[in-house]
């Protein structure tokens, strides 16, 4: 039996300003046993999602739509090297509060690019999270290269913070809120479309559309086939378990 009523896949974009409609920001949604369908802003709105309008839409869905599983393709936390460099030995919520003060990219007129010069909270492209090492993914501080999620992560985290502020623990952020997911709650997790390339050919569309589709499609499939529980974890290795709670973890990447 399905644990969720809806499966949302989001291919994120950190381009431009928070209120600008972005062609690269895509969302697909599926119900149990159904094929994902692209979600667009309401009629009368700009053709494409802005980061603000997408966050508001998500809050509405997560508040009223029943248990929903959402996968977003940007980092949910930073490497231990960053946490240690800035003496941030705190919980995820406190770290997120600190990040938003340094990178207020949710504010009108504020972009990632405008905040990069001489920011008080910069990371090194040499710093990678354990999950990125295992997955062979780029550092979330590796800006200005093809396939990087650095800009998406820095633009998206303030909106993750906004959702957290609005909904609190009514939404389970995996794995920072724990590896075990309570029954009947919605879940936000970090997705990596490259893990699920085999389903991207099922639709005709842009690479961003295919990525968002793949996330939604695979989340629905994993729930329908009873594979979610095994992927939730927790890792057997206690060190990896501790790292994943602090650094975050890409859903579907083996724990080791």
N, C-alpha and C positions, 0 to 999 in steps of 0.2 A: 504494500500500500504506500502511496506517495506521502512524503512528510510535508511537502510544500504545495501551495496552490498556484504558484507562479515562479518562473525562472527567468531572470533578467540578465542579459549580457551587455556590457558597456565597453566599447572601444573608446578610450579617453583621448583628449587633446589638450595640451597646455599652451596652444597658440593664442596670441592676441589677449584681449581684455575679457574679464569675466562675463560681461553682458553681450558679447559679440556672438552671433550665430556662426557655428563652425561646421564646415563640411566634413571634417574629420572626426567629429564627436557623434557617435552612433549608438543607438540602443535597440536591442531586440528583446522580445518577451514571448514566452511560451507557457501554456497551461499543460497539465499532465496529459501525456499521450498526444500532444499536438505539436505541429511544426512551428518554430519561432516566426514571429511577424515583426517587421520593423515598427518601432514606435516613433512618432513625430510630434512636435509641439502642436497644441490645440489650434484649430482653425482661427485665422485672424492673427496668429503669432508669426514671427519670422520662420522661414522655411526650415532652418536648422536649429538644433539645440545650442543654447549657450550653456556655460558651466552653471550659471545661476538657475536658469529655467530647468535644467536637468535635475539639479539638487532639489529644487522645490517639488518637481514631479515625483522624485523618489520619496521624499518625505510624505507626500500625499498617499502614495501606494503603500508604503510601509506602515502608515498610520491606520489605513482603512481596508487594505486588501487581503488580510489574512496572511498566514506564514508564507513569506517570499524569500527566495534564495537569489542573491545578487552577486555577480562576479564583475569586478572592475579591473582593468589592466593597467593599474599603476601601483607603486609601492605603498604599503600601509605603515611602514616604519623605516628606521635607518639602521645602518650597521653598528655593531658594538664599538668600532673605532671612532665613530662620530659621537656616540653617547659618552665614551670615555674622554674624548678630546675636550668636550664641553662640560664634563662632570655632571652628566644628566643621569644619575643613578636613581631614577624615579620610575613610577608606573607609566603606562602608555598614555593615559589621559593627561597626566601632568606634562609629559614630553610633548604631546600634541598642542597643549596650551602654549608651551615655550616656542614651538615651531611657528605657530600662527602669529605670534608677536614679531618674529623676525621676517616672516614671509607672508604678509597680509594680502595675499593675491586674490582674496574674495572681495576686496573693497573696490568700489567704482574707480576706474581709471588706473588700477594697479595691475601690472603684468609681471610675469616671472622675469622677463628681460630687464624691466625697470628696477628690480630688486637685486639683481646679481652683482653689480659693481659694489665692492667693499661691504658686502653683507656681513653681519656679525656671526652668522651661522652658515658657513660654507663647508662643503665636504670635498674630499679628494676622489678623483676618478679611480684611484687605486683601491679605495675602500669598497668592499663588496660584502653583502650579507651571505650567510651560510647557504641560504636557499638559492641565491644567484650563482654561487660557486658550483653547487650540485647541478643546477639547471643549465649552466654554461651561459647565463644571461649577463648583460652588461651591468655595470654599476649604476645605481640610481643617481649618481653624481656625474655621470659621463654625458655631458651636454654636447650638442652640436654634431652628433654623429647619427647615421642612419640606424633605425631600429632601437634607439635609446628611449627610455621612459623617464628620463631625468626631468624634462620640462613638464610632462604630464603629472608626475609625482608631486612636484613642487606646486603646481597649480591645483591639483586635486585634493591634497591633504587639508587645506583650509575648508573645503566643502565637506570632507569627511568629518572634520571637527564640527561644522555647522549641524550636520545630521545628528551627531552624537549629542550636541547641546540641546537639540530639539526633542530627540526621542530617548536619550539615555540608554539604559540597559534593556529597554523593550526590544532593541535590535542587538543581536549577538555579533560582535566583530571577532571573526575567527582568525588566528587562534588566541589573540590577546585577551579575550574574555574567557578563555578556556577551550580545550580541545573537544570536550564533550558538549554537544549542542542540545539544550533543553527542547523538549517536544513543544510544538506550537508557537515557537518564536521565529521571527525573520532573522536572516543571517546575511552579513556582508563579508565577502572574502576577496582576496587578491587573486586575479586570474592571469593566465599566461597563454594567449591563443596559440602560440607555437606548439603547445602540447597537443593540440586538437586539430591539426591541419587537415586531417583526413576527411573532416566533414565540411570544410570550407568550400569544396567544389559542388556542394549541393545547391548553391544559389549563384545567380549572376549578380554581380555588384562590384563595388570598389573594395580594395583591401580592407578598409575600415569597416565596411558593412559585413564582409565575410568574417572578420575577427569577432565582431559583436554577435553575429549569428552563431558562430562556433561555440562561444562561451555559453550562450543560452541553451543551445542544442545539447551540449555535453552535460550541463548541470541537470537538465531534465532526464537525459538518458541514465545518468549515474543514480539518480533517485529512483527512477522506475525500475531499474535492474538491481536495486539493493546494494549498490557499491559505495554509497556515501559514507556509511559508518566506518568502513575500513580506511577511508582516506582522511577522515577527521583526525585520526590518531588516538592517543598521544604516541610520540616516539618512545621506543624502548630506552634509547640512550638519554640519560638524564641531562647531559650537557646540551645535546641538541634540543631537548624539550625546553630548557631554560632559554637558550638562544632564540628559539622560535617565538616564545611569548614576548621577548623583548624586541627582536628584529622584525617580527612578522615572518610569514611563510607563504610562498606561492602554492595555492591549492593544486594538488595533483603531482607536485614534485616529490619524489621519494625522500624520506627522512634520513636515508643513509644506508 
